[in-house]
Amino acid sequence: MPTILITGGHSGIGLAAVRQLAAKGNDIVLAGRSSGRMQPAADELRARYRASVTMLTLDTSSLASVRAAAAQLHKMREAGEIEPLDAILCNAGGRFDGDVSYSPDGYETTFATNCLGHFLLVELLLASLVEGGRVVYTASGTHDSQSTDGKLVGAAVEPDATALANNGKNGVKALSAGKRYSSSKLCTVMYSYELDRRLRRSDSSVVSIAFDPGSVPETAFLRGMPKPVQWISGTPVMKGVSKRIGVITSDMEFSGASLAALATDPDYADRSGEYFQANDGNLSAVRSAQLSYDKRRARKLWDDSKQLVHLTANEEPACLR
Ligand SMILES: NC(=O)c1ccc[n+]([C@@H]2O[C@H](COP(=O)([O-])OP(=O)(O)OC[C@H]3O[C@@H](n4cnc5c(N)ncnc54)[C@H](OP(=O)(O)O)[C@@H]3O)[C@@H](O)[C@H]2O)c1
């Protein structure tokens, strides 16, 4: 059976995606930081779809946790407990409101969670993908400072990994939570493009795709916001207003189905290096922010990220050097 690993697959858009994937007979590896939160999703997938579900403890904000999860996955592969991966879905993430905070490695929480953990995970698991396997990154339309989404949340800043990882340190004023988030998603899109370029250079058959699920307020995404804001954002009236002012809107079912399609549908097997958006019931390839196509910045983002995650020569697949 095809096997799909997903971070944050036990809730929101990720859960909507794994329901679709499990219904179509895929084996699922749920990777998340709390087995208590993953368990109900695993139980549901097993009961409703007779799916084979493996839970992998993984906190994307901690480099040690990502390394331990990758080691655990390799061990399970060697023991024949799971098949090679058909797709890695880098979907976990969030916006961290309130004062700036730092990961166990001392990096700003948003950048550590949304970017560095997934960067390291892909380096460590790329060799576990089958021929033609896929990496899909859940980004966000907020990455584009020229879009309505980007303007509302706060314009993304320079995609400089070292600066973003150390944001708010040494007496420098921290970026707002919104800017920390949109900047992390700009980096996410750029990781996806840079991964595609590296894979193509080494004649790899692996596919790298970036995905904007659109604004889906009914997930737990706004959990850091005051309760009334969370409530009003999910009302039909507010969704209508968002759409009218140009926000890219979607719903959990459609965005989940879109992520599942990008992960497995043959239609997307030759769409590496593209950015897809779920917009009001349509999934299509669109242009991302102008800055996201800057190859020099993307190369630097990648190389600086390697330093920040302390990637060793043994850990780095030859095709990504
Ligand atoms: N909803 C939207 O409007 C929207 C729009 C654009 C992009 N997105 C993106 O879509 C993705 C899914 O978000 P969602 O809307 O479905 O919200 P969600 O329900 O809050 O899902 C986020 C998932 O990420 C996981 N996660 C957060 N921090 C983690 C960490 N340190 N380690 C491992 N897992 C972690 C959460 O797990 P826990 O249960 O452990 O917290 C949760 O499963 C995110 O990348 C988000 O940025 C969402």
The ligand as an SDF file (V2000), in Angstrom:
LIG
                    3D

 48 52  0  0  0  0  0  0  0  0999 V2000
   -6.2930   27.4830    8.5840 N   0  0  0  0  0  0  0  0  0  0  0  0
   -5.8560   28.4000    7.7460 C   0  0  0  0  0  0  0  0  0  0  0  0
   -6.5390   29.4140    7.4950 O   0  0  0  0  0  0  0  0  0  0  0  0
   -4.5280   28.2360    7.0590 C   0  0  0  0  0  0  0  0  0  0  0  0
   -4.2390   29.0720    5.9700 C   0  0  0  0  0  0  0  0  0  0  0  0
   -3.0260   28.9180    5.3150 C   0  0  0  0  0  0  0  0  0  0  0  0
   -2.1310   27.9580    5.7520 C   0  0  0  0  0  0  0  0  0  0  0  0
   -2.4430   27.1710    6.8200 N   0  0  0  0  0  0  0  0  0  0  0  0
   -1.4700   26.1550    7.2320 C   0  0  0  0  0  0  0  0  0  0  0  0
   -2.0880   24.8970    7.2130 O   0  0  0  0  0  0  0  0  0  0  0  0
   -1.3670   24.0120    8.0900 C   0  0  0  0  0  0  0  0  0  0  0  0
   -2.3580   23.2440    8.9490 C   0  0  0  0  0  0  0  0  0  0  0  0
   -2.9990   24.1670    9.8130 O   0  0  0  0  0  0  0  0  0  0  0  0
   -4.5550   24.0600   10.2020 P   0  0  0  0  0  0  0  0  0  0  0  0
   -5.2040   25.2730    9.6970 O   0  0  0  0  0  0  0  0  0  0  0  0
   -5.0760   22.7340    9.8360 O   0  0  0  0  0  0  0  0  0  0  0  0
   -4.5020   24.2590   11.7850 O   0  0  0  0  0  0  0  0  0  0  0  0
   -4.4230   23.1990   12.9810 P   0  0  0  0  0  0  0  0  0  0  0  0
   -5.6600   22.4060   13.0390 O   0  0  0  0  0  0  0  0  0  0  0  0
   -4.0410   24.0250   14.1540 O   0  0  0  0  0  0  0  0  0  0  0  0
   -3.2430   22.2410   12.5650 O   0  0  0  0  0  0  0  0  0  0  0  0
   -1.8910   22.5400   12.8310 C   0  0  0  0  0  0  0  0  0  0  0  0
   -1.2050   21.2440   13.1300 C   0  0  0  0  0  0  0  0  0  0  0  0
    0.1880   21.5110   13.3300 O   0  0  0  0  0  0  0  0  0  0  0  0
    0.5830   20.7950   14.4740 C   0  0  0  0  0  0  0  0  0  0  0  0
    1.7450   21.4180   15.1130 N   0  0  0  0  0  0  0  0  0  0  0  0
    1.8650   22.6800   15.5690 C   0  0  0  0  0  0  0  0  0  0  0  0
    3.0660   22.8390   16.1490 N   0  0  0  0  0  0  0  0  0  0  0  0
    3.7150   21.6560   16.0400 C   0  0  0  0  0  0  0  0  0  0  0  0
    4.9780   21.1800   16.4570 C   0  0  0  0  0  0  0  0  0  0  0  0
    5.8520   21.9580   17.1210 N   0  0  0  0  0  0  0  0  0  0  0  0
    5.3220   19.8910   16.1890 N   0  0  0  0  0  0  0  0  0  0  0  0
    4.4620   19.0680   15.5410 C   0  0  0  0  0  0  0  0  0  0  0  0
    3.2320   19.4660   15.1370 N   0  0  0  0  0  0  0  0  0  0  0  0
    2.8710   20.7360   15.3950 C   0  0  0  0  0  0  0  0  0  0  0  0
   -0.6100   20.8250   15.4010 C   0  0  0  0  0  0  0  0  0  0  0  0
   -0.4670   19.8090   16.3680 O   0  0  0  0  0  0  0  0  0  0  0  0
   -0.9130   19.9930   17.9220 P   0  0  0  0  0  0  0  0  0  0  0  0
   -2.2820   19.4240   18.0160 O   0  0  0  0  0  0  0  0  0  0  0  0
    0.1080   19.2100   18.6730 O   0  0  0  0  0  0  0  0  0  0  0  0
   -0.8600   21.4650   18.2220 O   0  0  0  0  0  0  0  0  0  0  0  0
   -1.7340   20.5940   14.4110 C   0  0  0  0  0  0  0  0  0  0  0  0
   -1.9260   19.2270   14.1710 O   0  0  0  0  0  0  0  0  0  0  0  0
   -0.3960   24.8910    8.8600 C   0  0  0  0  0  0  0  0  0  0  0  0
    0.8900   24.7800    8.2880 O   0  0  0  0  0  0  0  0  0  0  0  0
   -0.9460   26.2880    8.6380 C   0  0  0  0  0  0  0  0  0  0  0  0
    0.0530   27.2700    8.7310 O   0  0  0  0  0  0  0  0  0  0  0  0
   -3.6220   27.2800    7.4820 C   0  0  0  0  0  0  0  0  0  0  0  0
  1  2  1  0
  2  3  2  0
  2  4  1  0
  4  5  1  0
  4 48  2  0
  5  6  2  0
  6  7  1  0
  7  8  2  0
  8  9  1  0
  8 48  1  0
  9 10  1  0
  9 46  1  0
 10 11  1  0
 11 12  1  0
 11 44  1  0
 12 13  1  0
 13 14  1  0
 14 15  2  0
 14 16  1  0
 14 17  1  0
 17 18  1  0
 18 19  2  0
 18 20  1  0
 18 21  1  0
 21 22  1  0
 22 23  1  0
 23 24  1  0
 23 42  1  0
 24 25  1  0
 25 26  1  0
 25 36  1  0
 26 27  1  0
 26 35  1  0
 27 28  2  0
 28 29  1  0
 29 30  1  0
 29 35  2  0
 30 31  1  0
 30 32  2  0
 32 33  1  0
 33 34  2  0
 34 35  1  0
 36 37  1  0
 36 42  1  0
 37 38  1  0
 38 39  2  0
 38 40  1  0
 38 41  1  0
 42 43  1  0
 44 45  1  0
 44 46  1  0
 46 47  1  0
M  CHG  2   8   1  16  -1
M  END
$$$$
